[in-house]
Amino acid sequence: MGRKTSTIPKASVARILMKAGAKRVSSGAVDTFAEVLTDLGVKISSRASQIAKHAGRKTVHEGDVRLAAKH
């Protein structure tokens, strides 16, 4: 099985978990959370792109991303 790479830096993911109240965070938790955030981000960005195309635009706007995140 190949190595999965995340586009989100591990330090930033660990910082998010710590801000949420975790005193300590394992490396496995950081890896899994980064993977989940990456998957969610890809889904939202895909929806936002579809919304922009439906509106007849090539540019994805802030409102497209917000609308995509709601659904």
N, CA, C, O and CB atoms as a CASP TS submission, in Angstrom:
PFRMAT TS
TARGET T0000
AUTHOR 0000-0000-0000
METHOD Language model
MODEL 1
PARENT N/A
ATOM      1  N   MET     1       0.851  -1.173   0.000  1.00  0.00           N
ATOM      2  CA  MET     1       0.000   0.000   0.000  1.00  0.00           C
ATOM      3  C   MET     1       0.897   1.237   0.000  1.00  0.00           C
ATOM      4  O   MET     1       1.877   1.306   0.742  1.00  0.00           O
ATOM      5  CB  MET     1      -0.968  -0.002   1.226  1.00  0.00           C
ATOM      6  N   GLY     2       0.549   2.210  -0.840  1.00  0.00           N
ATOM      7  CA  GLY     2       1.341   3.427  -0.960  1.00  0.00           C
ATOM      8  C   GLY     2       1.095   4.410   0.177  1.00  0.00           C
ATOM      9  O   GLY     2       0.106   4.324   0.904  1.00  0.00           O
ATOM     10  N   ARG     3       2.011   5.328   0.301  1.00  0.00           N
ATOM     11  CA  ARG     3       1.898   6.358   1.326  1.00  0.00           C
ATOM     12  C   ARG     3       0.914   7.426   0.898  1.00  0.00           C
ATOM     13  O   ARG     3       0.937   7.870  -0.250  1.00  0.00           O
ATOM     14  CB  ARG     3       3.260   6.981   1.619  1.00  0.00           C
ATOM     15  N   LYS     4       0.061   7.836   1.798  1.00  0.00           N
ATOM     16  CA  LYS     4      -0.865   8.936   1.498  1.00  0.00           C
ATOM     17  C   LYS     4      -0.207  10.240   1.929  1.00  0.00           C
ATOM     18  O   LYS     4       0.397  10.323   2.998  1.00  0.00           O
ATOM     19  CB  LYS     4      -2.251   8.737   2.220  1.00  0.00           C
ATOM     20  N   THR     5      -0.330  11.231   1.100  1.00  0.00           N
ATOM     21  CA  THR     5       0.200  12.536   1.462  1.00  0.00           C
ATOM     22  C   THR     5      -0.970  13.504   1.594  1.00  0.00           C
ATOM     23  O   THR     5      -1.966  13.409   0.877  1.00  0.00           O
ATOM     24  CB  THR     5       1.237  13.041   0.407  1.00  0.00           C
ATOM     25  N   SER     6      -0.823  14.421   2.515  1.00  0.00           N
ATOM     26  CA  SER     6      -1.866  15.404   2.753  1.00  0.00           C
ATOM     27  C   SER     6      -1.401  16.762   2.252  1.00  0.00           C
ATOM     28  O   SER     6      -0.212  17.077   2.307  1.00  0.00           O
ATOM     29  CB  SER     6      -2.235  15.468   4.252  1.00  0.00           C
ATOM     30  N   THR     7      -2.325  17.551   1.770  1.00  0.00           N
ATOM     31  CA  THR     7      -1.981  18.893   1.316  1.00  0.00           C
ATOM     32  C   THR     7      -2.023  19.889   2.470  1.00  0.00           C
ATOM     33  O   THR     7      -1.617  21.040   2.313  1.00  0.00           O
ATOM     34  CB  THR     7      -2.929  19.336   0.200  1.00  0.00           C
ATOM     35  N   ILE     8      -2.509  19.455   3.619  1.00  0.00           N
ATOM     36  CA  ILE     8      -2.586  20.316   4.796  1.00  0.00           C
ATOM     37  C   ILE     8      -1.412  19.984   5.711  1.00  0.00           C
ATOM     38  O   ILE     8      -1.210  18.818   6.051  1.00  0.00           O
ATOM     39  CB  ILE     8      -3.952  20.138   5.544  1.00  0.00           C
ATOM     40  N   PRO     9      -0.635  20.986   6.115  1.00  0.00           N
ATOM     41  CA  PRO     9       0.524  20.725   6.980  1.00  0.00           C
ATOM     42  C   PRO     9       0.109  20.108   8.319  1.00  0.00           C
ATOM     43  O   PRO     9      -0.884  20.513   8.924  1.00  0.00           O
ATOM     44  CB  PRO     9       1.299  22.023   7.227  1.00  0.00           C
ATOM     45  N   LYS    10       0.884  19.128   8.764  1.00  0.00           N
ATOM     46  CA  LYS    10       0.569  18.417  10.001  1.00  0.00           C
ATOM     47  C   LYS    10       0.592  19.338  11.218  1.00  0.00           C
ATOM     48  O   LYS    10      -0.207  19.172  12.140  1.00  0.00           O
ATOM     49  CB  LYS    10       1.545  17.275  10.205  1.00  0.00           C
ATOM     50  N   ALA    11       1.505  20.308  11.223  1.00  0.00           N
ATOM     51  CA  ALA    11       1.590  21.224  12.361  1.00  0.00           C
ATOM     52  C   ALA    11       0.306  22.045  12.487  1.00  0.00           C
ATOM     53  O   ALA    11      -0.164  22.302  13.596  1.00  0.00           O
ATOM     54  CB  ALA    11       2.811  22.158  12.214  1.00  0.00           C
ATOM     55  N   SER    12      -0.255  22.452  11.363  1.00  0.00           N
ATOM     56  CA  SER    12      -1.494  23.225  11.392  1.00  0.00           C
ATOM     57  C   SER    12      -2.659  22.378  11.889  1.00  0.00           C
ATOM     58  O   SER    12      -3.516  22.859  12.630  1.00  0.00           O
ATOM     59  CB  SER    12      -1.807  23.785  10.003  1.00  0.00           C
ATOM     60  N   VAL    13      -2.685  21.114  11.476  1.00  0.00           N
ATOM     61  CA  VAL    13      -3.741  20.211  11.920  1.00  0.00           C
ATOM     62  C   VAL    13      -3.635  19.991  13.427  1.00  0.00           C
ATOM     63  O   VAL    13      -4.641  20.025  14.137  1.00  0.00           O
ATOM     64  CB  VAL    13      -3.663  18.861  11.166  1.00  0.00           C
ATOM     65  N   ALA    14      -2.424  19.768  13.909  1.00  0.00           N
ATOM     66  CA  ALA    14      -2.215  19.576  15.348  1.00  0.00           C
ATOM     67  C   ALA    14      -2.639  20.825  16.119  1.00  0.00           C
ATOM     68  O   ALA    14      -3.220  20.720  17.199  1.00  0.00           O
ATOM     69  CB  ALA    14      -0.734  19.241  15.644  1.00  0.00           C
ATOM     70  N   ARG    15      -2.354  21.998  15.572  1.00  0.00           N
ATOM     71  CA  ARG    15      -2.725  23.260  16.217  1.00  0.00           C
ATOM     72  C   ARG    15      -4.242  23.384  16.311  1.00  0.00           C
ATOM     73  O   ARG    15      -4.758  23.854  17.325  1.00  0.00           O
ATOM     74  CB  ARG    15      -2.138  24.458  15.445  1.00  0.00           C
ATOM     75  N   ILE    16      -4.961  22.973  15.273  1.00  0.00           N
ATOM     76  CA  ILE    16      -6.423  23.017  15.295  1.00  0.00           C
ATOM     77  C   ILE    16      -6.948  22.116  16.410  1.00  0.00           C
ATOM     78  O   ILE    16      -7.825  22.514  17.177  1.00  0.00           O
ATOM     79  CB  ILE    16      -7.009  22.585  13.925  1.00  0.00           C
ATOM     80  N   LEU    17      -6.414  20.918  16.493  1.00  0.00           N
ATOM     81  CA  LEU    17      -6.851  19.980  17.535  1.00  0.00           C
ATOM     82  C   LEU    17      -6.548  20.520  18.929  1.00  0.00           C
ATOM     83  O   LEU    17      -7.350  20.358  19.849  1.00  0.00           O
ATOM     84  CB  LEU    17      -6.172  18.617  17.346  1.00  0.00           C
ATOM     85  N   MET    18      -5.401  21.157  19.084  1.00  0.00           N
ATOM     86  CA  MET    18      -5.023  21.723  20.385  1.00  0.00           C
ATOM     87  C   MET    18      -5.946  22.901  20.746  1.00  0.00           C
ATOM     88  O   MET    18      -6.346  23.053  21.901  1.00  0.00           O
ATOM     89  CB  MET    18      -3.535  22.186  20.363  1.00  0.00           C
ATOM     90  N   LYS    19      -6.276  23.725  19.752  1.00  0.00           N
ATOM     91  CA  LYS    19      -7.196  24.846  19.995  1.00  0.00           C
ATOM     92  C   LYS    19      -8.578  24.348  20.401  1.00  0.00           C
ATOM     93  O   LYS    19      -9.301  25.025  21.133  1.00  0.00           O
ATOM     94  CB  LYS    19      -7.307  25.731  18.745  1.00  0.00           C
ATOM     95  N   ALA    20      -8.939  23.162  19.920  1.00  0.00           N
ATOM     96  CA  ALA    20     -10.238  22.578  20.238  1.00  0.00           C
ATOM     97  C   ALA    20     -10.271  21.999  21.648  1.00  0.00           C
ATOM     98  O   ALA    20     -11.324  21.573  22.123  1.00  0.00           O
ATOM     99  CB  ALA    20     -10.585  21.498  19.229  1.00  0.00           C
ATOM    100  N   GLY    21      -9.113  21.982  22.320  1.00  0.00           N
ATOM    101  CA  GLY    21      -9.092  21.551  23.707  1.00  0.00           C
ATOM    102  C   GLY    21      -8.251  20.328  24.013  1.00  0.00           C
ATOM    103  O   GLY    21      -8.153  19.935  25.175  1.00  0.00           O
ATOM    104  N   ALA    22      -7.643  19.714  23.014  1.00  0.00           N
ATOM    105  CA  ALA    22      -6.817  18.534  23.264  1.00  0.00           C
ATOM    106  C   ALA    22      -5.510  18.960  23.936  1.00  0.00           C
ATOM    107  O   ALA    22      -4.862  19.909  23.494  1.00  0.00           O
ATOM    108  CB  ALA    22      -6.530  17.765  21.939  1.00  0.00           C
ATOM    109  N   LYS    23      -5.130  18.264  24.993  1.00  0.00           N
ATOM    110  CA  LYS    23      -3.864  18.578  25.661  1.00  0.00           C
ATOM    111  C   LYS    23      -2.699  17.947  24.915  1.00  0.00           C
ATOM    112  O   LYS    23      -1.627  18.541  24.802  1.00  0.00           O
ATOM    113  CB  LYS    23      -3.883  18.095  27.123  1.00  0.00           C
ATOM    114  N   ARG    24      -2.917  16.733  24.404  1.00  0.00           N
ATOM    115  CA  ARG    24      -1.895  16.039  23.625  1.00  0.00           C
ATOM    116  C   ARG    24      -2.578  15.412  22.414  1.00  0.00           C
ATOM    117  O   ARG    24      -3.747  15.031  22.471  1.00  0.00           O
ATOM    118  CB  ARG    24      -1.151  14.952  24.487  1.00  0.00           C
ATOM    119  N   VAL    25      -1.829  15.312  21.320  1.00  0.00           N
ATOM    120  CA  VAL    25      -2.388  14.763  20.081  1.00  0.00           C
ATOM    121  C   VAL    25      -1.392  13.758  19.511  1.00  0.00           C
ATOM    122  O   VAL    25      -0.214  14.075  19.342  1.00  0.00           O
ATOM    123  CB  VAL    25      -2.702  15.900  19.040  1.00  0.00           C
ATOM    124  N   SER    26      -1.864  12.548  19.215  1.00  0.00           N
ATOM    125  CA  SER    26      -0.982  11.533  18.637  1.00  0.00           C
ATOM    126  C   SER    26      -0.754  11.814  17.156  1.00  0.00           C
ATOM    127  O   SER    26      -1.542  12.507  16.513  1.00  0.00           O
ATOM    128  CB  SER    26      -1.575  10.120  18.831  1.00  0.00           C
ATOM    129  N   SER    27       0.326  11.270  16.631  1.00  0.00           N
ATOM    130  CA  SER    27       0.626  11.471  15.213  1.00  0.00           C
ATOM    131  C   SER    27      -0.428  10.795  14.339  1.00  0.00           C
ATOM    132  O   SER    27      -0.740  11.276  13.250  1.00  0.00           O
ATOM    133  CB  SER    27       2.029  10.927  14.875  1.00  0.00           C
ATOM    134  N   GLY    28      -0.978   9.674  14.821  1.00  0.00           N
ATOM    135  CA  GLY    28      -2.047   9.002  14.073  1.00  0.00           C
ATOM    136  C   GLY    28      -3.292   9.857  13.982  1.00  0.00           C
ATOM    137  O   GLY    28      -3.956   9.893  12.945  1.00  0.00           O
ATOM    138  N   ALA    29      -3.610  10.547  15.068  1.00  0.00           N
ATOM    139  CA  ALA    29      -4.776  11.428  15.067  1.00  0.00           C
ATOM    140  C   ALA    29      -4.564  12.587  14.098  1.00  0.00           C
ATOM    141  O   ALA    29      -5.487  12.984  13.388  1.00  0.00           O
ATOM    142  CB  ALA    29      -5.055  11.960  16.487  1.00  0.00           C
ATOM    143  N   VAL    30      -3.353  13.125  14.070  1.00  0.00           N
ATOM    144  CA  VAL    30      -3.040  14.228  13.158  1.00  0.00           C
ATOM    145  C   VAL    30      -3.163  13.758  11.717  1.00  0.00           C
ATOM    146  O   VAL    30      -3.756  14.448  10.887  1.00  0.00           O
ATOM    147  CB  VAL    30      -1.619  14.780  13.425  1.00  0.00           C
ATOM    148  N   ASP    31      -2.610  12.590  11.413  1.00  0.00           N
ATOM    149  CA  ASP    31      -2.675  12.059  10.053  1.00  0.00           C
ATOM    150  C   ASP    31      -4.118  11.820   9.614  1.00  0.00           C
ATOM    151  O   ASP    31      -4.505  12.182   8.503  1.00  0.00           O
ATOM    152  CB  ASP    31      -1.878  10.760   9.956  1.00  0.00           C
ATOM    153  N   THR    32      -4.909  11.206  10.496  1.00  0.00           N
ATOM    154  CA  THR    32      -6.306  10.902  10.162  1.00  0.00           C
ATOM    155  C   THR    32      -7.123  12.172   9.994  1.00  0.00           C
ATOM    156  O   THR    32      -7.914  12.285   9.057  1.00  0.00           O
ATOM    157  CB  THR    32      -6.934  10.019  11.241  1.00  0.00           C
ATOM    158  N   PHE    33      -6.936  13.138  10.907  1.00  0.00           N
ATOM    159  CA  PHE    33      -7.677  14.393  10.821  1.00  0.00           C
ATOM    160  C   PHE    33      -7.300  15.158   9.548  1.00  0.00           C
ATOM    161  O   PHE    33      -8.165  15.752   8.905  1.00  0.00           O
ATOM    162  CB  PHE    33      -7.410  15.261  12.068  1.00  0.00           C
ATOM    163  N   ALA    34      -6.026  15.147   9.185  1.00  0.00           N
ATOM    164  CA  ALA    34      -5.580  15.814   7.964  1.00  0.00           C
ATOM    165  C   ALA    34      -6.202  15.155   6.738  1.00  0.00           C
ATOM    166  O   ALA    34      -6.593  15.842   5.793  1.00  0.00           O
ATOM    167  CB  ALA    34      -4.043  15.787   7.862  1.00  0.00           C
ATOM    168  N   GLU    35      -6.295  13.832   6.748  1.00  0.00           N
ATOM    169  CA  GLU    35      -6.905  13.106   5.641  1.00  0.00           C
ATOM    170  C   GLU    35      -8.389  13.450   5.517  1.00  0.00           C
ATOM    171  O   GLU    35      -8.890  13.667   4.414  1.00  0.00           O
ATOM    172  CB  GLU    35      -6.724  11.594   5.830  1.00  0.00           C
ATOM    173  N   VAL    36      -9.088  13.500   6.652  1.00  0.00           N
ATOM    174  CA  VAL    36     -10.517  13.830   6.655  1.00  0.00           C
ATOM    175  C   VAL    36     -10.726  15.258   6.163  1.00  0.00           C
ATOM    176  O   VAL    36     -11.621  15.514   5.358  1.00  0.00           O
ATOM    177  CB  VAL    36     -11.119  13.656   8.071  1.00  0.00           C
ATOM    178  N   LEU    37      -9.904  16.189   6.644  1.00  0.00           N
ATOM    179  CA  LEU    37     -10.033  17.587   6.207  1.00  0.00           C
ATOM    180  C   LEU    37      -9.748  17.738   4.712  1.00  0.00           C
ATOM    181  O   LEU    37     -10.412  18.511   4.023  1.00  0.00           O
ATOM    182  CB  LEU    37      -9.082  18.485   7.011  1.00  0.00           C
ATOM    183  N   THR    38      -8.763  17.000   4.221  1.00  0.00           N
ATOM    184  CA  THR    38      -8.433  17.056   2.798  1.00  0.00           C
ATOM    185  C   THR    38      -9.593  16.533   1.968  1.00  0.00           C
ATOM    186  O   THR    38      -9.964  17.147   0.968  1.00  0.00           O
ATOM    187  CB  THR    38      -7.159  16.250   2.500  1.00  0.00           C
ATOM    188  N   ASP    39     -10.173  15.400   2.374  1.00  0.00           N
ATOM    189  CA  ASP    39     -11.319  14.840   1.645  1.00  0.00           C
ATOM    190  C   ASP    39     -12.491  15.818   1.645  1.00  0.00           C
ATOM    191  O   ASP    39     -13.129  16.026   0.613  1.00  0.00           O
ATOM    192  CB  ASP    39     -11.752  13.496   2.267  1.00  0.00           C
ATOM    193  N   LEU    40     -12.771  16.414   2.794  1.00  0.00           N
ATOM    194  CA  LEU    40     -13.863  17.377   2.896  1.00  0.00           C
ATOM    195  C   LEU    40     -13.586  18.603   2.025  1.00  0.00           C
ATOM    196  O   LEU    40     -14.485  19.111   1.355  1.00  0.00           O
ATOM    197  CB  LEU    40     -14.070  17.799   4.360  1.00  0.00           C
ATOM    198  N   GLY    41     -12.354  19.067   2.037  1.00  0.00           N
ATOM    199  CA  GLY    41     -11.979  20.225   1.224  1.00  0.00           C
ATOM    200  C   GLY    41     -12.128  19.970  -0.264  1.00  0.00           C
ATOM    201  O   GLY    41     -12.558  20.849  -1.011  1.00  0.00           O
ATOM    202  N   VAL    42     -11.774  18.772  -0.693  1.00  0.00           N
ATOM    203  CA  VAL    42     -11.910  18.417  -2.104  1.00  0.00           C
ATOM    204  C   VAL    42     -13.384  18.379  -2.501  1.00  0.00           C
ATOM    205  O   VAL    42     -13.748  18.849  -3.579  1.00  0.00           O
ATOM    206  CB  VAL    42     -11.240  17.056  -2.389  1.00  0.00           C
ATOM    207  N   LYS    43     -14.231  17.823  -1.636  1.00  0.00           N
ATOM    208  CA  LYS    43     -15.664  17.773  -1.932  1.00  0.00           C
ATOM    209  C   LYS    43     -16.257  19.170  -2.036  1.00  0.00           C
ATOM    210  O   LYS    43     -17.017  19.459  -2.960  1.00  0.00           O
ATOM    211  CB  LYS    43     -16.403  16.974  -0.860  1.00  0.00           C
ATOM    212  N   ILE    44     -15.909  20.037  -1.089  1.00  0.00           N
ATOM    213  CA  ILE    44     -16.433  21.403  -1.095  1.00  0.00           C
ATOM    214  C   ILE    44     -15.929  22.168  -2.320  1.00  0.00           C
ATOM    215  O   ILE    44     -16.693  22.890  -2.959  1.00  0.00           O
ATOM    216  CB  ILE    44     -16.030  22.141   0.198  1.00  0.00           C
ATOM    217  N   SER    45     -14.654  22.011  -2.645  1.00  0.00           N
ATOM    218  CA  SER    45     -14.114  22.735  -3.799  1.00  0.00           C
ATOM    219  C   SER    45     -14.732  22.249  -5.103  1.00  0.00           C
ATOM    220  O   SER    45     -14.933  23.040  -6.025  1.00  0.00           O
ATOM    221  CB  SER    45     -12.597  22.582  -3.857  1.00  0.00           C
ATOM    222  N   SER    46     -15.032  20.969  -5.189  1.00  0.00           N
ATOM    223  CA  SER    46     -15.687  20.442  -6.380  1.00  0.00           C
ATOM    224  C   SER    46     -17.088  21.027  -6.527  1.00  0.00           C
ATOM    225  O   SER    46     -17.489  21.430  -7.619  1.00  0.00           O
ATOM    226  CB  SER    46     -15.752  18.911  -6.323  1.00  0.00           C
ATOM    227  N   ARG    47     -17.828  21.069  -5.419  1.00  0.00           N
ATOM    228  CA  ARG    47     -19.174  21.661  -5.452  1.00  0.00           C
ATOM    229  C   ARG    47     -19.115  23.137  -5.804  1.00  0.00           C
ATOM    230  O   ARG    47     -19.929  23.624  -6.589  1.00  0.00           O
ATOM    231  CB  ARG    47     -19.877  21.476  -4.102  1.00  0.00           C
ATOM    232  N   ALA    48     -18.148  23.857  -5.225  1.00  0.00           N
ATOM    233  CA  ALA    48     -18.013  25.286  -5.502  1.00  0.00           C
ATOM    234  C   ALA    48     -17.704  25.520  -6.977  1.00  0.00           C
ATOM    235  O   ALA    48     -18.211  26.469  -7.575  1.00  0.00           O
ATOM    236  CB  ALA    48     -16.914  25.905  -4.623  1.00  0.00           C
ATOM    237  N   SER    49     -16.883  24.671  -7.559  1.00  0.00           N
ATOM    238  CA  SER    49     -16.559  24.780  -8.972  1.00  0.00           C
ATOM    239  C   SER    49     -17.801  24.542  -9.834  1.00  0.00           C
ATOM    240  O   SER    49     -18.018  25.242 -10.823  1.00  0.00           O
ATOM    241  CB  SER    49     -15.453  23.785  -9.343  1.00  0.00           C
ATOM    242  N   GLN    50     -18.609  23.561  -9.457  1.00  0.00           N
ATOM    243  CA  GLN    50     -19.849  23.294 -10.191  1.00  0.00           C
ATOM    244  C   GLN    50     -20.810  24.478 -10.102  1.00  0.00           C
ATOM    245  O   GLN    50     -21.473  24.818 -11.082  1.00  0.00           O
ATOM    246  CB  GLN    50     -20.527  22.026  -9.650  1.00  0.00           C
ATOM    247  N   ILE    51     -20.884  25.103  -8.929  1.00  0.00           N
ATOM    248  CA  ILE    51     -21.759  26.263  -8.741  1.00  0.00           C
ATOM    249  C   ILE    51     -21.310  27.409  -9.642  1.00  0.00           C
ATOM    250  O   ILE    51     -22.138  28.069 -10.269  1.00  0.00           O
ATOM    251  CB  ILE    51     -21.765  26.712  -7.258  1.00  0.00           C
ATOM    252  N   ALA    52     -19.998  27.648  -9.707  1.00  0.00           N
ATOM    253  CA  ALA    52     -19.476  28.718 -10.556  1.00  0.00           C
ATOM    254  C   ALA    52     -19.766  28.430 -12.029  1.00  0.00           C
ATOM    255  O   ALA    52     -20.158  29.330 -12.772  1.00  0.00           O
ATOM    256  CB  ALA    52     -17.961  28.890 -10.336  1.00  0.00           C
ATOM    257  N   LYS    53     -19.578  27.188 -12.450  1.00  0.00           N
ATOM    258  CA  LYS    53     -19.860  26.824 -13.845  1.00  0.00           C
ATOM    259  C   LYS    53     -21.340  26.998 -14.167  1.00  0.00           C
ATOM    260  O   LYS    53     -21.693  27.463 -15.250  1.00  0.00           O
ATOM    261  CB  LYS    53     -19.430  25.373 -14.120  1.00  0.00           C
ATOM    262  N   HIS    54     -22.203  26.623 -13.224  1.00  0.00           N
ATOM    263  CA  HIS    54     -23.644  26.776 -13.426  1.00  0.00           C
ATOM    264  C   HIS    54     -24.026  28.252 -13.588  1.00  0.00           C
ATOM    265  O   HIS    54     -24.956  28.591 -14.319  1.00  0.00           O
ATOM    266  CB  HIS    54     -24.416  26.155 -12.248  1.00  0.00           C
ATOM    267  N   ALA    55     -23.288  29.116 -12.892  1.00  0.00           N
ATOM    268  CA  ALA    55     -23.547  30.553 -12.977  1.00  0.00           C
ATOM    269  C   ALA    55     -22.905  31.168 -14.217  1.00  0.00           C
ATOM    270  O   ALA    55     -23.023  32.372 -14.443  1.00  0.00           O
ATOM    271  CB  ALA    55     -23.033  31.255 -11.726  1.00  0.00           C
ATOM    272  N   GLY    56     -22.222  30.343 -15.026  1.00  0.00           N
ATOM    273  CA  GLY    56     -21.606  30.849 -16.249  1.00  0.00           C
ATOM    274  C   GLY    56     -20.270  31.524 -16.025  1.00  0.00           C
ATOM    275  O   GLY    56     -19.837  32.338 -16.840  1.00  0.00           O
ATOM    276  N   ARG    57     -19.613  31.192 -14.923  1.00  0.00           N
ATOM    277  CA  ARG    57     -18.322  31.801 -14.601  1.00  0.00           C
ATOM    278  C   ARG    57     -17.223  30.750 -14.596  1.00  0.00           C
ATOM    279  O   ARG    57     -17.475  29.564 -14.388  1.00  0.00           O
ATOM    280  CB  ARG    57     -18.382  32.512 -13.240  1.00  0.00           C
ATOM    281  N   LYS    58     -15.995  31.211 -14.829  1.00  0.00           N
ATOM    282  CA  LYS    58     -14.826  30.347 -14.694  1.00  0.00           C
ATOM    283  C   LYS    58     -14.183  30.535 -13.324  1.00  0.00           C
ATOM    284  O   LYS    58     -13.432  29.678 -12.859  1.00  0.00           O
ATOM    285  CB  LYS    58     -13.805  30.636 -15.810  1.00  0.00           C
ATOM    286  N   THR    59     -14.479  31.649 -12.689  1.00  0.00           N
ATOM    287  CA  THR    59     -13.888  31.989 -11.397  1.00  0.00           C
ATOM    288  C   THR    59     -14.804  31.553 -10.262  1.00  0.00           C
ATOM    289  O   THR    59     -16.005  31.823 -10.276  1.00  0.00           O
ATOM    290  CB  THR    59     -13.611  33.497 -11.308  1.00  0.00           C
ATOM    291  N   VAL    60     -14.226  30.881  -9.289  1.00  0.00           N
ATOM    292  CA  VAL    60     -14.970  30.492  -8.091  1.00  0.00           C
ATOM    293  C   VAL    60     -14.902  31.654  -7.105  1.00  0.00           C
ATOM    294  O   VAL    60     -13.816  32.122  -6.764  1.00  0.00           O
ATOM    295  CB  VAL    60     -14.395  29.168  -7.454  1.00  0.00           C
ATOM    296  N   HIS    61     -16.059  32.116  -6.652  1.00  0.00           N
ATOM    297  CA  HIS    61     -16.134  33.232  -5.714  1.00  0.00           C
ATOM    298  C   HIS    61     -16.362  32.741  -4.287  1.00  0.00           C
ATOM    299  O   HIS    61     -16.672  31.574  -4.051  1.00  0.00           O
ATOM    300  CB  HIS    61     -17.249  34.194  -6.121  1.00  0.00           C
ATOM    301  N   GLU    62     -16.202  33.649  -3.367  1.00  0.00           N
ATOM    302  CA  GLU    62     -16.385  33.349  -1.941  1.00  0.00           C
ATOM    303  C   GLU    62     -17.773  32.762  -1.675  1.00  0.00           C
ATOM    304  O   GLU    62     -17.912  31.794  -0.927  1.00  0.00           O
ATOM    305  CB  GLU    62     -16.180  34.620  -1.096  1.00  0.00           C
ATOM    306  N   GLY    63     -18.778  33.345  -2.282  1.00  0.00           N
ATOM    307  CA  GLY    63     -20.151  32.873  -2.094  1.00  0.00           C
ATOM    308  C   GLY    63     -20.353  31.445  -2.582  1.00  0.00           C
ATOM    309  O   GLY    63     -21.150  30.694  -2.020  1.00  0.00           O
ATOM    310  N   ASP    64     -19.626  31.077  -3.631  1.00  0.00           N
ATOM    311  CA  ASP    64     -19.711  29.704  -4.149  1.00  0.00           C
ATOM    312  C   ASP    64     -19.207  28.711  -3.106  1.00  0.00           C
ATOM    313  O   ASP    64     -19.805  27.658  -2.886  1.00  0.00           O
ATOM    314  CB  ASP    64     -18.898  29.561  -5.459  1.00  0.00           C
ATOM    315  N   VAL    65     -18.102  29.070  -2.477  1.00  0.00           N
ATOM    316  CA  VAL    65     -17.507  28.196  -1.461  1.00  0.00           C
ATOM    317  C   VAL    65     -18.424  28.103  -0.244  1.00  0.00           C
ATOM    318  O   VAL    65     -18.635  27.018   0.298  1.00  0.00           O
ATOM    319  CB  VAL    65     -16.110  28.715  -1.043  1.00  0.00           C
ATOM    320  N   ARG    66     -18.966  29.239   0.181  1.00  0.00           N
ATOM    321  CA  ARG    66     -19.873  29.225   1.334  1.00  0.00           C
ATOM    322  C   ARG    66     -21.126  28.394   1.047  1.00  0.00           C
ATOM    323  O   ARG    66     -21.577  27.631   1.901  1.00  0.00           O
ATOM    324  CB  ARG    66     -20.270  30.660   1.716  1.00  0.00           C
ATOM    325  N   LEU    67     -21.680  28.542  -0.141  1.00  0.00           N
ATOM    326  CA  LEU    67     -22.865  27.782  -0.524  1.00  0.00           C
ATOM    327  C   LEU    67     -22.539  26.283  -0.597  1.00  0.00           C
ATOM    328  O   LEU    67     -23.325  25.448  -0.149  1.00  0.00           O
ATOM    329  CB  LEU    67     -23.412  28.285  -1.882  1.00  0.00           C
ATOM    330  N   ALA    68     -21.401  25.961  -1.151  1.00  0.00           N
ATOM    331  CA  ALA    68     -20.984  24.551  -1.273  1.00  0.00           C
ATOM    332  C   ALA    68     -20.758  23.930   0.111  1.00  0.00           C
ATOM    333  O   ALA    68     -21.048  22.751   0.313  1.00  0.00           O
ATOM    334  CB  ALA    68     -19.689  24.438  -2.125  1.00  0.00           C
ATOM    335  N   ALA    69     -20.249  24.706   1.049  1.00  0.00           N
ATOM    336  CA  ALA    69     -19.984  24.188   2.390  1.00  0.00           C
ATOM    337  C   ALA    69     -21.279  23.934   3.167  1.00  0.00           C
ATOM    338  O   ALA    69     -21.313  23.079   4.052  1.00  0.00           O
ATOM    339  CB  ALA    69     -19.096  25.164   3.162  1.00  0.00           C
ATOM    340  N   LYS    70     -22.335  24.665   2.843  1.00  0.00           N
ATOM    341  CA  LYS    70     -23.616  24.484   3.535  1.00  0.00           C
ATOM    342  C   LYS    70     -24.281  23.173   3.171  1.00  0.00           C
ATOM    343  O   LYS    70     -25.006  22.599   3.983  1.00  0.00           O
ATOM    344  CB  LYS    70     -24.551  25.630   3.216  1.00  0.00           C
ATOM    345  N   HIS    71     -24.041  22.690   1.955  1.00  0.00           N
ATOM    346  CA  HIS    71     -24.736  21.483   1.475  1.00  0.00           C
ATOM    347  C   HIS    71     -23.933  20.268   1.722  1.00  0.00           C
ATOM    348  O   HIS    71     -24.363  19.165   1.383  1.00  0.00           O
ATOM    349  CB  HIS    71     -25.050  21.580   0.012  1.00  0.00           C
TER
END
